[in-house]
Amino acid sequence: MKKTLLIFSFTLIVMRTSFAQQKTETKFMAITIIESTSQMVGKSTMIITKDSTQEEIPLNIISNWITLNYKNIKANESQLVQTLNTYASQGWKLLVTLPADLNNHSKSSDILITRYLLTKEVEVSKQ
C-alpha cells in the first residue's frame, strides 16, 4: 500500500512538472530598409536592430538620374528575402510592415524607408 501511494505521488509530481507552464517573453526586432532613389543622396542600407545591437548591410542604389535600376531593385529584394528567411527559420515572425516615402520637394530625390517589425517568443529561465 505504501509502495502504491509512493508511486502514485511520484507520478503526480512528474506530471505536474512536465505540464507546468513555461514562462515566455516577447522579443522584438526591426529591419529597416533605407533606399535612395538618387545617386546624389548617398547610399541604400539595411539596418537590423536586435537586442540593442545594430548591424548595417549596404544595398544598391535603386535609381540613377534618369530611370530605375531594376537589376539593383532585384538584388536588394533578394537580400531582404534572404534576411527574412534566415530570421524566420530562427523562429521570428513578421508582425507589421511600415512603409514611408521621405520626398524632398526642393530636390529631385526621394528616400524610401520600409520598416519590418518582427517578434519572437523566448522562454524565460526560472530563478
C-alpha positions in Angstrom: 0.0 0.0 0.0 2.8 2.4 0.9 4.6 1.5 -2.3 1.5 2.2 -4.4 1.0 5.5 -2.6 4.6 6.4 -3.2 4.5 5.5 -6.9 1.2 7.5 -7.3 2.7 10.6 -5.5 5.9 10.4 -7.6 3.8 10.1 -10.8 1.7 13.2 -9.8 4.9 15.2 -9.2 6.4 14.2 -12.5 3.2 15.0 -14.4 2.9 18.4 -12.6 6.5 19.3 -13.5 6.1 18.2 -17.1 2.9 20.1 -17.7 3.9 23.2 -15.9 3.6 26.4 -17.9 6.8 27.8 -19.2 7.2 31.5 -18.8 7.9 33.3 -22.0 8.7 36.9 -23.0 8.3 38.6 -26.4 11.4 39.8 -28.1 11.2 42.5 -30.8 13.5 43.1 -33.8 13.4 45.8 -36.5 14.7 45.5 -40.0 14.8 48.9 -41.7 15.4 49.3 -45.4 16.5 52.8 -46.5 16.7 53.2 -50.3 17.9 56.2 -52.1 16.4 57.0 -55.5 19.2 59.3 -56.3 23.0 58.8 -56.5 23.2 62.3 -55.1 21.7 61.4 -51.8 24.2 58.7 -51.0 23.5 55.1 -50.2 20.9 52.5 -49.6 21.1 50.4 -46.5 19.5 47.6 -44.4 19.7 48.2 -40.7 19.0 45.2 -38.4 18.3 46.2 -34.7 18.1 43.2 -32.3 18.9 43.0 -28.6 20.2 46.6 -28.5 22.7 46.0 -31.3 22.7 47.2 -34.8 24.0 45.7 -38.0 24.3 47.7 -41.2 24.2 45.9 -44.5 24.9 48.0 -47.7 22.3 47.8 -50.5 22.4 49.0 -54.1 21.0 52.5 -55.1 17.8 51.8 -56.9 17.8 54.7 -59.4 20.1 56.9 -61.4 19.3 60.3 -62.6 17.0 59.1 -65.4 15.5 55.6 -64.7 15.0 52.9 -62.1 17.7 50.3 -62.0 15.7 47.0 -61.9 18.8 44.9 -61.5 19.6 46.8 -58.2 16.0 46.5 -57.1 16.0 42.8 -57.7 19.3 42.4 -55.8 18.0 44.4 -52.9 14.8 42.4 -52.8 16.8 39.1 -52.8 18.9 40.4 -49.9 15.8 41.3 -47.9 14.1 38.0 -48.6 17.2 36.0 -47.7 17.4 38.0 -44.4 13.7 37.5 -43.6 14.0 33.7 -44.3 17.1 33.5 -42.1 15.2 35.0 -39.2 12.0 33.1 -39.9 14.0 29.8 -39.6 15.1 31.0 -36.2 11.5 31.5 -35.0 11.0 35.2 -35.7 7.6 36.2 -37.1 6.7 39.3 -39.1 4.4 41.5 -37.0 4.0 44.6 -39.2 5.5 46.3 -42.2 5.6 50.2 -42.1 6.4 52.0 -45.4 7.4 55.7 -45.7 8.4 58.0 -48.5 10.6 60.9 -47.5 10.2 63.2 -50.5 12.5 66.2 -50.6 10.5 68.6 -52.7 13.4 71.1 -53.1 15.5 68.4 -54.9 14.6 65.6 -57.2 15.4 62.9 -54.8 13.5 60.6 -52.5 14.4 58.4 -49.6 12.2 55.3 -49.3 12.1 53.7 -45.9 10.4 50.4 -45.1 10.5 49.0 -41.5 9.8 45.4 -40.8 8.9 44.6 -37.1 9.4 41.0 -36.0 8.6 39.2 -32.8 9.8 36.0 -31.2 8.6 34.3 -28.0 11.5 33.1 -25.9 11.5 31.0 -22.7 12.5 32.9 -19.5 14.8 31.0 -17.3 13.3 30.1 -13.9 15.1 31.5 -10.9 
